[in-house]
Amino acid sequence: MLALRLARGAHPLVQLRRLLVAAASAGTGFLLLCTLTYAMEHPGAGSVLRLAWCLAPIAATVYFAVAVARTDPATRPRAGLSAVGLGPGRLMVLAAISTAVACTLGSMLALLFFLHLRGDLSGLPFDGTAAELLAADEPLPLAAALTLLALVPVLASVAGAVALRPRPGKAGTGTGVEPEPEQEGPAPAPSGLPWGVALLAVGLAVETYASRAGDGSGAGSGLPMPGGLAGSPAGVLAGWALTALGLALAGPGLTYLCGRILQAVRPGAVRLLAGRVLQEEARRIGRPLGVVCAVASGAYASVVLYAGPRPDVGPLTALGALLVAGCAVLTLATAAVEARQARSDTTAALLRLGAPATMLRSSAALRAGALATVFGTLTWLVAELAAVPLAR
């Protein structure tokens, strides 16, 4: 009840983020239910592979839900909360419950919409318009449907609890949100850049080798892809996965490197402030930036893959792609909001000391320009390298 009261009294922007989590959960739940109906009509290994294609939307939705939970004001420790029993552990539980409620709402909406299109629910427009596609002539296994719909709420709430768990040595935070460093100087550099670059190189190499081994046709013994394609070599898909993981790991290190570059060669106040802020926020916004780069490069490669005389992309494939891309962009926007909240005290202190607001705006524009230049160039380069084997 306390979680529901906190959710009801939240700011409209917080409510909007929760509704977006519910919408993402609804879209993913609908994809899972459509996969279930395909398995009812086509039992076999193909059904398992179609379920595996839902892993990307599931991961994107859970990632977005965790980002929203981190920025929820209800999970932020405040003075006096421990005295009324709202310590770090209780706040973590409240965050997990709020995430589960939002995702469960989305899953229930997905079930209602699915049953409506199937024709099991009547009295609304478009009753049974997709009855043939959703196996309306066969009874729906309710236990299997509820199990699939419970995946996103359970995974999102567990992941949110893990991300916001109280950590030893993080006194004063009360959650898993990392505090700003107390010492002066630039924050320590993230350690994932070498591993990210290595995984990126391995992923591109695996994709190139697999495409050459399969003659670039994507047919034969490959894995069936959504949208009607005959198949794609498993090595190409493994290469895509390694490339995406490498970009996500390299994101914080690249963000930190952008901050170092901005401070190079006798920086002024604006460049110094922009560089220091990027270094402080490297871990917070770097990984979402890397994920957006991975999604953008994968989208470009998919455009190349579908550009030839291939079947059209189906509506479920388009929904899955929209979920992955939308959740990635929304997660980046949420991380930016979290970073702004984390440096609100620093911004207020600078304004009290007489720093002009134009300097803060110029610093923000410089940070955005540096990140867009570095990550935009990286996205274009990875997309071109990933698309070369597919275009043959």
Summary of the structure (lengths in Angstrom):
residues: 392
radius of gyration: 23.1
end to end distance: 58.3
largest distance: 72.7
contacts: 1301
relative contact order: 0.11
helix: 71%
strand: 1%
